[in-house]
């Protein structure tokens, strides 16, 4: 269905609505030049002008002049969509823009859907999914560092990273298959680097790429932090103290918070979205079970976890289960109510811990400094969609399994699955529904 629509000529207002000095009306499609010739009058017809040239003239409706404009011509395949394209630079009066659009629609064009120009660039093979994400990031990001990262990705650096990993996996898999299929050839392990060393390097590269995706989300949407803990450990009190506002209801009754409550903390380096939800423990009533399910789902989607423990009760079995979540993604353990005890239980040294009193607002600055550090993460930044992140997560699991596998045939099996995951990650066989989901986030005209 999508491919059938590629024969349509699409038109859109490519600049924000409202009055301005200039406005851009963008037209793309197989018959774009012929259609635009019927409304544009200049020294030459647009269909006679070479690609990447700009000319001036008038948009006319019969004998009536609508506006004096500049027209930029981009011929297939050297355009953004790879189709014939025309961009009219009109005066920025909404009335003029509407009339130009109406003339083109009257000739058979249709209004472009959100992201349809970029979608055509993807479908025609000009850009891959990693570059599509970069286009969206360049539009949405709110920092100059985010813009620089988006432009870098748009140039193909993320695609090159995926290709590098795929090439390494393919090479190692071929080496193992050669040993398994042709044992009589006596292929020596000295013919290639140690398998374990290659897998270690691949795992490292994959983890660095996953971390760069997390940085990308932070730059574009803000870091998402989820407050976790048993009921009545003080999550809502801490949430309100950090925001300086009574956003969450606080009572002495366990389980007061059921719905997700969110607030925003802003730092010079970026912003942080803080989520408070139901305490995670033994839920008996149906509403409590639903609330706990929502809290766990939000924790799985969060970038950073804050596990709040109660110093007055010590470590309970429910806390032990929550500690396992901290090991799955970045996070910190916060001991609350330290003003009421002399000492707190010891945890393993590899778990980052902060001691506070949410009620007395003691040591909150240390926690805020930790958030600020997380928001200002440095390093290579890439932007990805859910499809790519899920692929990379599965790839990492296969590489780890291959590293632990004791026999060559087991290693080869894991690498074969890893190769299936990473192959075509830049140009996957996506369904129309997935494509619609990706491009629906774009604005009309892009």
C-alpha positions in Angstrom: 0.0 0.0 0.0 2.8 2.4 0.9 4.6 1.7 -2.5 1.4 2.5 -4.4 1.4 6.0 -2.8 4.9 6.7 -4.2 3.3 7.6 -7.5 1.4 10.5 -5.8 2.6 14.0 -5.9 2.7 15.3 -2.4 2.8 18.9 -1.2 3.2 20.4 2.3 3.9 23.7 4.1 7.5 23.0 5.2 7.8 26.0 7.6 5.8 26.5 10.8 2.3 28.0 10.4 1.8 31.7 11.0 3.2 35.0 9.6 6.9 35.2 8.8 9.3 36.8 6.3 9.3 33.7 4.1 7.5 30.4 3.9 8.4 27.2 2.0 6.0 25.0 0.1 7.6 21.7 -0.7 6.4 19.4 -3.7 7.7 15.9 -4.5 6.7 13.1 -6.8 7.1 11.7 -10.3 5.0 14.5 -11.9 6.1 17.3 -9.6 7.9 19.4 -12.3 5.1 19.1 -14.8 2.5 20.1 -12.1 4.5 23.0 -10.9 5.0 24.3 -14.4 1.2 24.9 -14.6 1.2 27.5 -11.8 4.8 28.9 -12.0 5.6 31.6 -14.6 9.3 32.7 -15.0 11.9 33.1 -17.7 12.1 29.3 -18.0 9.8 26.4 -17.2 10.9 24.5 -14.1 11.1 21.3 -16.2 13.7 23.0 -18.3 15.9 24.0 -15.4 18.9 21.9 -14.3 18.9 20.3 -10.9 19.9 22.3 -7.8 19.2 25.6 -9.5 17.1 28.5 -8.1 15.0 30.8 -10.3 12.5 33.6 -9.7 9.0 34.1 -11.1 5.3 34.3 -10.2 2.7 31.9 -8.9 -0.5 32.6 -11.0 -4.0 31.5 -10.9 -5.1 32.2 -14.4 -4.2 35.9 -14.9 -4.2 36.6 -11.2 -0.7 36.9 -9.5 -0.7 35.1 -6.2 2.9 35.9 -5.2 6.4 36.6 -6.5 8.5 33.6 -5.4 11.8 31.8 -5.7 11.7 28.2 -6.9 14.4 25.7 -6.2 14.5 22.6 -8.5 15.9 19.2 -7.4 15.8 16.5 -10.0 15.6 12.8 -9.4 17.7 11.1 -8.0 19.6 14.0 -6.5 16.9 15.2 -4.2 16.0 14.6 -0.6 13.3 12.1 -1.6 15.2 10.9 -4.7 12.1 12.1 -6.7 11.7 15.3 -8.7 11.2 18.0 -6.1 10.4 21.7 -6.1 10.5 24.1 -3.2 8.7 27.4 -3.5 9.9 30.3 -1.3 6.9 32.5 -0.8 6.2 35.5 1.4 5.2 34.3 4.8 1.6 35.2 4.7 -0.7 32.2 5.5 -3.2 33.4 2.9 -0.5 33.1 0.2 0.6 29.7 1.4 -2.9 28.4 1.4 -3.5 29.6 -2.2 -0.3 28.0 -3.5 -1.3 24.7 -1.7 -4.8 24.9 -3.1 -3.6 25.4 -6.7 -1.4 22.3 -6.4 -4.1 20.2 -4.8 -6.5 21.3 -7.6 -4.0 19.8 -10.1 -4.1 16.4 -8.4 -1.5 16.6 -5.6 -2.3 15.6 -2.1 -1.2 16.9 1.3 1.8 14.9 2.6 1.4 12.9 5.8 3.7 13.6 8.7 7.2 12.5 7.8 6.2 11.4 4.3 9.1 13.2 2.6 11.6 11.4 4.8 9.7 8.2 4.4 10.1 8.4 0.7 13.8 9.0 1.1 13.9 5.8 3.2 11.8 3.7 0.8 13.9 4.8 -2.2 17.1 3.7 -0.3 18.6 7.2 0.1 18.8 6.9 3.9 18.5 4.0 6.4 16.6 3.8 9.6 19.5 5.0 11.7 19.6 8.2 9.5 15.8 8.6 9.8 16.2 8.7 13.6 18.9 11.3 13.1 16.6 13.5 11.0 14.0 13.4 13.8 16.6 14.1 16.5 18.0 17.1 14.6 14.5 18.6 14.6 13.6 17.7 18.2 16.8 18.0 20.3 17.0 20.9 22.6 20.8 21.2 23.0 23.7 22.1 20.6 25.4 18.9 21.6 22.3 17.0 20.5 22.2 18.7 17.1 25.9 17.9 16.6 25.3 14.2 17.5 22.3 14.1 15.1 24.2 15.5 12.2 27.0 13.1 12.8 24.6 10.2 12.7 22.9 11.6 9.6 26.3 11.3 7.8 26.2 7.5 8.3 28.4 7.0 11.4 25.9 4.8 13.2 25.4 2.7 10.1 29.1 2.3 9.9 29.1 1.1 13.5 26.5 -1.5 12.8 28.3 -2.6 9.7 31.6 -3.0 11.7 29.9 -5.2 14.3 28.2 -7.3 11.6 31.4 -7.8 9.7 33.2 -9.0 12.9 30.4 -11.4 13.8 30.2 -12.8 10.3 34.0 -13.3 10.1 34.1 -15.1 13.4 31.1 -17.3 12.5 32.7 -18.2 9.2 35.9 -19.2 11.0 34.0 -21.5 13.4 31.9 -23.1 10.7 35.1 -23.8 8.7 36.5 -25.7 11.6 33.3 -27.6 12.2 32.6 -28.5 8.5 36.1 -29.2 7.3 38.0 -30.8 10.3 40.3 -32.6 7.8 41.7 -29.3 6.7 43.2 -28.8 10.1 42.4 -25.1 10.3 44.5 -23.8 13.1 43.3 -21.5 15.8 46.4 -19.5 15.2 44.9 -18.4 11.9 42.8 -15.9 13.8 42.7 -14.0 17.1 41.5 -16.0 20.1 37.8 -16.5 19.9 37.3 -15.3 23.5 39.2 -12.0 22.8 37.1 -11.3 19.6 33.9 -12.0 21.6 35.0 -9.7 24.4 35.7 -6.9 22.0 32.3 -7.4 20.3 30.5 -7.4 23.7 32.3 -4.2 24.6 31.4 -2.5 21.3 27.7 -3.6 21.7 27.5 -2.3 25.3 29.1 1.0 24.2 26.5 1.3 21.5 23.6 0.6 23.9 25.0 3.2 26.2 25.2 5.7 23.3 21.5 5.1 22.7 20.7 5.9 26.3 22.6 9.1 26.0 20.6 9.9 22.9 17.3 9.4 24.7 18.6 11.7 27.5 19.5 14.4 25.1 16.3 14.3 23.1 13.6 13.5 25.7 15.3 14.0 29.1 16.6 11.3 31.4 13.7 9.2 32.9 14.2 8.2 36.5 11.9 5.7 38.3 11.5 5.7 42.1 11.2 2.1 43.3 10.5 0.7 46.7 8.2 -1.2 49.0 5.0 0.6 50.2 5.6 3.3 52.8 9.4 3.6 52.5 9.0 7.3 51.7 9.0 7.5 47.9 6.3 10.1 47.6 7.9 12.2 50.4 11.2 12.1 48.5 9.5 12.8 45.2 7.8 16.0 46.6 11.0 17.1 48.4 13.1 16.8 45.1 10.5 18.8 43.1 9.7 21.3 45.9 6.0 20.7 45.4 3.4 18.4 46.8 2.7 16.4 43.7 2.3 13.0 45.3 -0.2 12.4 48.1 1.7 11.4 51.3 -0.1 9.6 54.2 0.9 7.0 56.8 -1.2 4.4 55.0 0.8 2.1 52.9 -0.1 2.0 49.2 -1.5 5.6 49.0 0.2 6.1 45.6 -1.4 4.0 42.8 -1.2 6.0 39.6 2.1 7.1 38.0 3.0 10.7 39.0 5.7 12.6 37.1 7.6 15.8 37.5 10.6 17.5 35.9 13.9 18.6 37.2 16.0 20.9 35.1 19.8 21.2 35.2 22.1 23.3 32.9 23.2 20.1 31.3 19.7 18.8 30.5 16.4 17.8 32.1 15.3 14.8 34.1 11.8 13.3 34.3 11.1 11.8 37.7 8.4 9.1 38.1 6.7 8.0 41.4 4.4 4.9 41.4 2.9 2.3 43.6 5.1 0.6 46.2 6.1 -2.8 44.9 5.2 -5.6 47.4 2.6 -8.2 48.0 -0.6 -6.8 46.4 -4.0 -8.5 47.2 -6.7 -6.2 45.9 -7.1 -5.9 42.1 -6.4 -2.1 42.0 -3.2 -2.7 43.9 -2.1 -5.5 41.5 -2.7 -3.2 38.5 -0.8 -0.4 40.2 2.2 -2.6 40.9 2.1 -3.9 37.3 2.2 -0.3 36.0 5.1 0.5 38.4 7.2 -2.5 37.1 6.4 -1.6 33.5 7.6 2.0 34.1 10.8 0.7 35.8 11.6 -1.5 32.8 11.2 1.6 30.4 13.2 4.0 32.6 16.7 5.0 31.9 17.8 5.2 35.6 16.4 3.5 38.7 16.3 4.9 42.2 15.7 2.1 44.8 14.5 3.6 48.1 15.1 1.4 51.2 13.9 2.0 54.7 16.7 2.3 57.3 14.3 1.6 60.1 13.2 -1.8 58.9 16.5 -2.9 57.3 16.7 -5.1 54.3 13.6 -7.3 53.8 13.0 -10.1 51.2 11.0 -7.7 49.0 14.0 -5.4 48.9 16.2 -8.3 47.8 14.0 -8.8 44.7 14.1 -5.1 43.9 17.9 -5.1 44.2 18.0 -7.4 41.2 16.4 -4.7 39.0 19.2 -2.3 39.9 21.7 -4.7 38.4 19.9 -4.7 35.0 20.4 -0.9 34.3 22.0 2.2 35.7 20.7 3.1 39.2 21.4 3.9 42.8 20.2 2.6 46.1 19.0 5.3 48.5 18.7 4.6 52.2 15.9 6.8 53.7 15.0 7.8 57.3 18.7 7.8 58.4 17.7 10.4 61.0 15.9 7.6 62.9 18.7 5.0 63.1 22.4 4.8 64.1 23.5 2.6 61.3 22.2 0.8 58.2 22.7 -2.7 56.9 25.7 -3.3 54.6 25.3 -4.0 50.9 27.8 -5.3 48.4 30.5 -2.9 47.4 29.5 -2.8 43.8 26.1 -1.2 44.6 26.2 2.6 44.7 24.5 3.9 47.8 23.3 7.3 49.1 22.0 8.0 52.6 19.2 10.6 53.1 16.2 11.7 55.1 13.4 12.7 52.8 11.3 14.1 55.6 14.1 16.2 57.1 15.5 16.9 53.6 18.9 15.8 54.7 21.6 14.9 52.1 19.2 15.6 49.2 21.9 17.7 47.5 24.1 14.6 47.2 21.3 12.9 45.3 20.6 15.9 43.1 24.3 16.0 42.2 24.1 12.3 41.3 21.2 13.1 39.0 23.1 16.0 37.4 26.0 13.8 36.7 23.7 11.2 35.0 22.1 13.9 32.9 25.4 15.3 31.8 26.8 11.9 30.6 29.5 12.4 28.0 30.6 10.2 25.1 29.4 9.2 21.7 25.7 9.8 21.2 23.4 8.0 18.8 19.6 8.0 18.4 17.7 4.8 18.0 14.1 3.5 17.8 12.6 0.6 19.8 13.3 -1.8 17.0 17.1 -1.1 17.0 17.4 -1.1 20.8 15.6 -4.5 21.0 17.9 -5.9 18.3 21.0 -4.7 20.1 19.8 -6.1 23.5 19.2 -9.5 21.9 22.6 -9.3 20.1 24.3 -8.7 23.4 22.6 -11.7 25.0 23.8 -14.0 22.1 27.3 -12.7 22.3 27.4 -13.4 26.0 26.0 -16.9 25.5 28.7 -17.5 22.8 31.4 -16.3 25.2 30.2 -18.8 27.9 29.6 -21.7 25.5 32.1 -24.6 26.1 32.1 -26.1 22.6 32.6 -24.7 19.1 29.3 -25.9 17.8 27.5 -24.1 20.6 29.4 -21.0 19.9 28.6 -21.2 16.2 24.9 -21.6 17.0 24.9 -18.4 19.1 26.9 -16.5 16.5 24.5 -17.6 13.8 21.6 -16.2 15.8 23.6 -13.0 16.5 24.2 -12.6 12.8 20.5 -12.9 12.0 19.8 -10.2 14.6 22.4 -7.7 13.4 22.0 -8.3 9.6 19.9 -5.6 8.0 19.4 -3.6 11.2 19.8 -0.4 9.1 17.3 -1.5 6.4 15.2 -4.1 8.1 12.1 -5.7 6.7 9.7 -3.5 8.6 5.9 -3.8 8.4 3.7 -0.9 7.3 2.5 -0.6 10.9 6.0 -0.2 12.2 6.9 2.3 9.5 3.8 4.3 10.2 4.8 4.4 13.9 8.3 5.6 13.1 7.3 8.4 10.7 4.2 9.5 12.5 6.5 11.3 15.0 7.7 13.7 12.3 6.1 17.0 11.5 4.2 17.6 8.2 6.6 18.9 5.5 9.5 16.7 6.6 
